[in-house]
Amino acid sequence: MMRTMTFTLVSCLTMVLVAGAHAECYGEGEYMVCSDVDTDSDGDIHAKSWDTQGKSYQLDTETRPYRNGQLVESTDSEGNSYSIKSWTDSNGFHTEDSEGNVCTITPTGQMIGCGQ
């Protein structure tokens, strides 16, 4: 019992030290999970989580200029990805994502596409 408690305490401390001072850890007993979210100097978001069983997950989001708007791309450690483009022009405000969803809001407020 004491050996298990010592191992758990050492594992938790190691997880916090590896992640840095701003990681948040939750759990009790032998199982804990930690998470950390950072925004880099470009405004890109990097999130990661891991547990005392050795499982981990990471999500990275990058924002870049696109036409007269921006492109946001997200990828995770399991190979999933998603992106969405948004821009404006004389026809209105437009969005288009990697799943084929398209939406336009015209200058008069008419919605075209937009899940309708």
C-alpha positions as CSV (number, residue, x, y, z in Angstrom):
1,M,0.0,0.0,0.0
2,M,2.7,2.5,0.9
3,R,4.7,1.6,-2.2
4,T,1.6,2.3,-4.4
5,M,1.0,5.6,-2.7
6,T,4.6,6.6,-3.1
7,F,4.5,5.6,-6.8
8,T,1.3,7.6,-7.3
9,L,2.7,10.7,-5.6
10,V,6.0,10.5,-7.6
11,S,4.0,10.0,-10.9
12,C,1.8,13.0,-10.1
13,L,4.7,15.2,-9.3
14,T,6.5,14.1,-12.4
15,M,3.5,14.9,-14.5
16,V,3.2,18.4,-13.1
17,L,6.9,19.1,-13.5
18,V,7.1,17.8,-17.1
19,A,4.0,19.9,-18.0
20,G,5.2,23.1,-16.4
21,A,3.7,25.1,-13.5
22,H,0.5,26.0,-15.3
23,A,-0.8,22.4,-16.0
24,E,-3.9,21.4,-14.1
25,C,-4.2,17.9,-12.7
26,Y,-7.3,16.1,-11.4
27,G,-8.0,12.8,-9.8
28,E,-7.4,10.9,-6.6
29,G,-5.9,7.6,-5.6
30,E,-3.8,5.9,-8.2
31,Y,-5.4,7.7,-11.2
32,M,-4.8,11.3,-12.3
33,V,-5.2,13.2,-15.5
34,C,-3.4,16.5,-16.3
35,S,-4.0,19.1,-19.0
36,D,-2.1,22.1,-20.3
37,V,-3.2,24.7,-22.9
38,D,-0.8,27.2,-24.4
39,T,-1.2,30.0,-26.9
40,D,2.0,30.8,-28.8
41,S,3.2,34.2,-30.0
42,D,1.3,33.6,-33.3
43,G,-2.0,33.1,-31.5
44,D,-2.0,29.3,-32.2
45,I,-3.5,27.1,-29.5
46,H,-1.8,23.9,-28.3
47,A,-3.7,21.7,-25.9
48,K,-2.5,18.4,-24.4
49,S,-3.7,16.0,-21.8
50,W,-2.2,12.8,-20.3
51,D,-2.8,10.4,-17.4
52,T,-1.0,8.2,-15.0
53,Q,-1.8,5.2,-17.2
54,G,0.4,6.6,-20.0
55,K,-2.4,7.7,-22.3
56,S,-2.1,11.1,-24.0
57,Y,-3.9,13.4,-26.4
58,Q,-2.8,16.6,-28.2
59,L,-4.8,19.2,-30.2
60,D,-3.1,21.9,-32.2
61,T,-4.9,24.8,-33.8
62,E,-3.3,27.2,-36.3
63,T,-4.8,30.4,-37.7
64,R,-3.6,32.0,-40.9
65,P,-4.7,34.8,-43.2
66,Y,-7.1,33.7,-46.0
67,R,-8.4,36.0,-48.7
68,N,-10.0,38.9,-46.8
69,G,-10.4,36.7,-43.6
70,Q,-8.8,33.7,-42.0
71,L,-8.3,30.0,-42.1
72,V,-8.3,28.0,-38.9
73,E,-6.9,24.4,-39.0
74,S,-7.0,21.9,-36.1
75,T,-5.3,18.6,-36.0
76,D,-5.1,16.1,-33.1
77,S,-2.8,13.2,-32.1
78,E,-5.3,10.6,-33.4
79,G,-5.0,11.9,-36.9
80,N,-8.3,13.9,-37.0
81,S,-8.4,17.3,-38.6
82,Y,-10.9,20.1,-39.2
83,S,-10.6,23.4,-40.9
84,I,-12.8,26.4,-41.4
85,K,-12.3,29.4,-43.8
86,S,-14.1,32.7,-43.2
87,W,-13.9,35.8,-45.4
88,T,-15.8,38.8,-46.5
89,D,-16.3,40.3,-50.0
90,S,-18.9,42.4,-51.7
91,N,-21.4,39.5,-51.6
92,G,-21.3,39.2,-47.8
93,F,-19.6,37.2,-45.1
94,H,-18.7,33.6,-46.0
95,T,-17.7,30.4,-44.1
96,E,-16.7,27.0,-45.5
97,D,-15.4,24.1,-43.5
98,S,-13.6,20.9,-44.3
99,E,-16.8,18.9,-43.9
100,G,-18.4,20.7,-46.8
101,N,-20.6,23.1,-44.8
102,V,-21.0,26.5,-46.5
103,C,-22.7,29.6,-45.2
104,T,-23.1,33.1,-46.7
105,I,-24.7,36.1,-45.0
106,T,-25.4,38.7,-47.6
107,P,-25.2,42.5,-46.9
108,T,-29.0,42.5,-46.6
109,G,-28.9,39.8,-43.9
110,Q,-30.1,36.9,-46.1
111,M,-28.6,33.5,-45.1
112,I,-27.6,31.1,-47.9
113,G,-26.7,27.6,-46.9
114,C,-25.9,27.8,-43.2
115,G,-27.4,24.4,-42.4
116,Q,-30.9,25.4,-43.7
